[in-house]
Amino acid sequence: MSYGVRARAWYRCDVSSSVSHVLRTLLAGLILAAAIVSGVGATASAQAVATNVVWVIPIEGEISPATAQFVRARIDRANREQPLALLFIVDTPGGQVGAMQRIVDDILNRSEVPTLAVVRNAFSAGALIAMSAEQLAMLPGSAIGAALPIALTPTGIQNVDEKFASAVRGEFRSVAEARGRDSRVAEAMVDQRIEIPGLSTDQELLTLTSAQAVEYDIADVEARNLQDALEQFGYGGAQIERLDPNLTERLGGWLSNPIVIALLLVIGVGGLVVEFFSPGFGIPGGVGVLALALLALTAFVATPAGIYDMLLILLGVVLLAVEALILPGFGVAGILGVGVLSFAVFRIFQEDWVFVLGYAAVFGGVVAAGLLWYLPNSRFASPFRLNTRIGRTVGDAVAEPGRYGERADLVGLEGVALTDLRPAGVARFGDDRIDVVTQGDFISTGSPIRVLRVEGNRVTVRVIEAPAVNSTPAGVDPSR
């Protein structure tokens, strides 16, 4: 009943305003619908373009944390933009185990698009990275294998212990099983004791040619080139887009070398320490800040470092500054600063931390020796340097302080005691300040003195007595 009343009341309203309102509403609805349809069409078109592209990601050169960061960034982007597939071109002699493990884990578990691999040469860590892709192709003349884990130590290259070798062997077996490859052949790439009849003995590591890799179920196909590999993988009609490292990533990869990292660390800390001892903010401070900024860039771009690692570096620098400015000497703050910096380097650079700290110690010693040679005569040390010479000037020559054995001319000179002589002190003779000693008596400041003798660097003086004053009146005989 109430609905009918409201309906009749609405019907009695002004017809023209109602019609115009309805028309405006319909027009707005049409515009909105057109916009939605247009947006959906554009999105669908963009998605069609994106999904018709295979992204080519090169994994070339030595495998390092920078390589792992580069691969992860491209996989994360692929998860967002959804290309047709990711194709890794593997051409590497190997590299760090930690970086290899991150790349393999990202390909196996992080990627949300199909992963492909084309091998030019995949040795050591590169072999496991290539096998982690869903499909694997070998180019003419390519090889895969030779994955014996080794350790780089300050004394040279050494084989790892059995515990570590067993862990790496297990990773090769696990990845091969996950991708349907021959796990026994994969293990033989790591352990020379595993014999594969017709391929290797129990005294040599396994390395496969392109044909052998296909025959023994490590690779899926042999391909003449990249396009042929895509066709055999089932992506023959797809476009190819190569994603190379950008300038920042290339710079981070170059700077992540342990020698460069150690040099940046020494220059950064050393520049700030020099700046702490000099007024204002000059070249050493600017160079130090730039070096630490490059170190931070390298840590963010080329390593798995986070904000806490950067804060550790900053804390270490602050502790060293406190040691240099507030608590002179090398005490608790200095030791803590060195310890915090070492821990930060260990967290950031992981497998390379021994080399980074070793090179930093060498470079730091060289820099310290250079500073000890340069700073005493530089303008930075002028506020702390004594520029006034103490001694007697004879002609154009300056007599060095304390060398009085050659100063016979001092004997008989009269001067003034500048300090109380108890019996030693300082006296002035003309323009000279001389360390002197009395014959045992006390002479107060300001008393006139005379040099009695010079014996080596011992200058003996005595007070000059004032002349007696005759108080007898003139013309009076004192004998009366």
Helices and strands as residue ranges (DSSP letters): H 2-11, H 15-51, E 53-60, H 65-81, E 85-92, H 97-105, I 106-110, E 115-123, H 125-131, E 135-145, E 150-153, E 156-159, H 162-178, H 183-188, E 207-209, H 210-215, E 221-222, H 226-233, E 239-242, H 247-255, H 258-276, H 283-302, H 307-325, H 332-349, G 350-352, H 353-374, G 375-377, G 379-384, E 393-394, E 397-398, G 408-410, E 414-417, E 424-429, E 432-438, E 448-455, E 458-463
